[in-house]
Structures are given as structure tokens and as C-alpha cells.
Amino acid sequence: MSGDHHPELSFWRKYIFSIDHKVIGVQYAVTALVFLMVGFSLIMIMRYQMAYPGQSIPVLGNLLGSDESAYIAADGSMLPEGYNAFGAMHGTIMIFLGVVPLAVGGFGNYVMPLQIGAPDMSFPRLNMASYWVFFVGGVIMLASFFVTGGSANSGWTSYPPLSDIANEGGHYFWNGQTMWLLGMVFLITSSLLGSINFIVTIIHLRAPGLTFFRLPFFVWAQFITAFLLLLAFPPLEAAGVLQLMDRLFDTSFFMPSGLIVGGQILDQYSGGGNPLLWQHLFWFLAHPEVYVLILPAMGIVGDVIANNIRKPLWGYNTLVYSSIFLGFMSFVVWAHHMFITGMGTTLSAFFAATTMIISVPSVIILTCFLISLWGGAIRYTVPMLFALSFLPMFAIGGLTGLPLGLPASDIFLHDTYYVIGHFHYVVAPGTVMALFAGIYYWFPKVTGRSMSKTLGLLHFWPSFICMNAVFMPMFFVGLAGVSRRLWSQEEYELGALTMGWVRMSSWGAWGLGVAQIPFIINFFISIRGKKVDQNPWQATTLEWAAPSPPPHGNFEVTPVVHRGPYEYSVPGHKNDFSPQHISEA
């Protein structure tokens, strides 16, 4: 434990190539936040093109525009190719390099071992490898912006046959689409290494007395998420390797016969491949991926709500069983993304039914959180505000997804802005708000210091308002039938009629960017801010039994667990919170 003697490590071994789960968690979190800033910057540039098509982008247009640029023309306006490239990389960076690494790699690595009373992860070196494989994948992704022909521009889904032949004007290997695939192989490998580590750690390194149904809901969320990563990512990694072979060695796993491009038949491919095979393999991962984003967020929200209502979560067992069922069902709904491929009415009916079924556990979890609030002595701290905002935002995202799960309505709404609005309400106002709740909640544990409440409020309220201003108009644009993939929708009469809503979304996005300035300031000044005690939130879970910040080994003495995770306001107890590790409260 922390009292054992350990030789002094060099700077490189202690902070760079560390095997300490806490350092690796911070590495994941900081790297993911940087990637989130990069991905969000891309969409803020794209939003100017959407709102004011063909006009020179202020400031950046003059800085980045040139005749040689693959993204910005010499007059400072965005090129159609640049719009496609920024769109593909925005989605990829935000999901695979931002939200998932922060939710799982950052919060999971740092908090989960502390919450189960473990000194570290089961495989510390494997943990270090998972971060550095992720980092290399991210570098490859960002490097693709600077190769000849620009980055990948076939969408974040990389659908063939377009993705098999895209970016062929550049280098044989160092071109955007190939580097996208190579980066994805690294990112998937990282997730597989991490998920194995999480599963083994939660099963084998729990503190004495910490049975499965005494685990905090956050640990359950990470446990189920690890199984989703372990089972869903291999098909996409295999698909990525096959698409790399199509691009580099002219195989035809996804290339059909007789494909005509620019009036000429592509005869270097033998043909006979099936583009829909890629869609099946991709969405078999990408729909469980939605719950890889959502489940850790739900875990964070559950812990924050329980702490700030000063009473146990209502229906803890129900929450756990619903989460397990949610994870299981996420593997049998993938083809509702493929209703327009003509896969047949029988399959369409099956996936429509499973999509309706999977909404049930989500509603149950949301209902448990809402009922938990009833009668609670609610403390409106900054983490609690972010956690509370998750509830209606996730509800909007879930409800607007139901029409997309039915073939009759999805055929009309597919690939319109409605889909963008639905997905982003789940991921941005939903998941990202929960992640901010986690940052504010566990920042004292990581640094031993508190974040400014005033700056936190200046961050929360503009973010909450602007996120709705960004994504709510997309439902109206989508219901009008406007495609999500238009470089300039003003060229179409249908698109021109909804430009007011589009401009509102753009102004909301820029406002959202400005709203992050208080958070950035708060984050850095609070690193040297006011010191707090070991348990500033008066919480019950095991991470608050360790010093803040925790030393090597986490705990002075291995904690012994005596009760469930959320024993707040227990009648007859001296305090309104009863920590898991204290025998008599």
C-alpha cells in the first residue's frame, strides 16, 4: 500500500511512461480534452460555411486560404472538399479521440480503482500501453490533415465504395483515408487493451466486503462498458484491416463489380465485394458505441445525484439490471441505421422491434434518477447542475430517436439534420454535460483543490442555453427534409427556406465555444487554488477514503466495506452520510 517503500522514479517513468492508474487517467483526460477542443474547432469553422455559404471565413480564411489548400480557397471561403474533410474528422475526433477516451480512459482509469478499493489496475503495463497506443492513433489522425490531398473526406462512417477510392491523388500510403483507417486500428486496439484490464480489475481487485451489489453505479457502468468495447470493437477492427487491403493491395472485400467512376470502369479491382458488409460490421460496433458514451455518463450522474440529494438512489438494483439489459440489447439493434439499404421487411421489422425494446431500460434508468430527486435535500452545486441538465437533454435525445427506429419514418428522416439533432442531444447536451459534472466533482480528488463555483456557474448556464440553441433547430431543418451533407443548402429552394434555423445553430455553436472560456480559466487557476480536505463533498464511496490527491497505492490501509455505496441520511446515524469503509457510522 502507500506506506510501502518504493524507489524514486525518474520524471519519464513517473509522469510520461507511468504505470500508475491515476497518472494514466490524467493523461487520458487531458489528451481527450485537447482532442475535444480540436474537434469542436472544426465544427465552428464548418458552421460558418453552413450559415454563410461561399463567404470568406473571418480571420481564419485569410490565414489558412491558398490555392494549394485542400480545405480553404484563396479567397478565404471553404471548399466543398474541405467541408467533407472537416465533417469526417469532426465526428471521428469527437467520438473516438474525445468523448470515449475521457469517459472511459480518463474517468474509468482514475476513479474506478479507487471506488473498488484497489491499489492499481490488474495489469499496469497493459494500462500504460493502452494509453500510448491511443496517443499514436490520435497523432496519426491529426497528421492526416497535413498530407497531400487532405484528411479523410468519406464521412466518419467511411462507407465504401467511396472510401475505397477516396484520396487516391496523393501518396500511395500517406493519404488521408488510409491514415484514417490506420489510426482507427490503433484506437480500437487501445480500447481492447483497456477493456480487458477493466474487467479483470473489477472482478479480482475489489476490497474485502465489496460485493457486486455494493459497487457504486459508476463502477457498474464502467464494467458493462468494458464488455461492450471488448465484444463490439473486434468486428470493426477486422473491417478496418480489410478496407486497408482494398486500398493498398486492390482487394475487393467491399468493392462491387463494374463500378464506374468519372465515366470509366475501375478495372484494377477484381470486384465481387459487398459495400453493405462494411455497414454491418461498422454499425455492429457503432451502435454499442452509443452506449459506450452513455453508460459512463449515467454512472457519473448517478454518483453526483446521490451525493447532492443526501439520500440513496431510488431503485439501485433496478438501475444495475437495466444497465446490463441495455448493454445486451445494444448488440441487436445495429441495422436500424440501414433501413434504406433495402434489406427486406422481415429484418426491418425485427430491428424496429428491438429498437423499441432498447428504449425501455433507458427510460427506467432515467425514471430512477428522477424519482431519486423526490424528497431529497438537493444541493445545487456546480456538478449537480451539470448532472441535472443531463436528464432532460438525454430524454430529448432518446425520444427523438424513436422515429428513427421505425422504417416508415426513418426513410424520410434518414441523413437529414434531424439525425444530427437526435444524436447530438444524446452525446453533446447529454453525455458531455455529464462529463463536465464528473470533472467538477472529482477535481478535488485529483488535485486536492476546489474549482471556483462562480466560474463554474459562468460555464454552466451559457453552455446549457447555447447547446439547445445549436441542436434544437436541427430538428426543424431535418423535418423539412434538408440533407445533412450539403456544402451549401442555399442552392436548393428547400434548404433556403430553413437558413434562419441554420444560422441560429451556428451562432449557438460560436456562443458555446465562448462559454468554454470560463471552464478553461477555472481548470488552470484551480490547480493552484484553495486546498480542500479529503472528503469535501461528504460522500460515501471508497475514493473519498483515500487522501486527496491519492498517493502511490491509493490507500494507507486496505479499506474494508461494510455497506452499500449510497448510505445517506440513515436514521439513527450521527452524520447524514455513512462511508462504506467505516464500520460504525
Salt bridges, closest charged atoms under 4 A:
GLU8 OE2 - LYS14 NZ 3.99
ASP20 OD1 - LYS22 NZ 2.99
ASP20 OD2 - HIS552 ND1 3.94
ASP410 OD2 - HIS414 ND1 3.61
ASP415 OD1 - ARG484 NH1 3.35
ASP415 OD1 - ARG485 NH2 3.23
GLU490 OE2 - ARG503 NH2 3.39
ASP576 OD2 - ARG310 NE 2.99
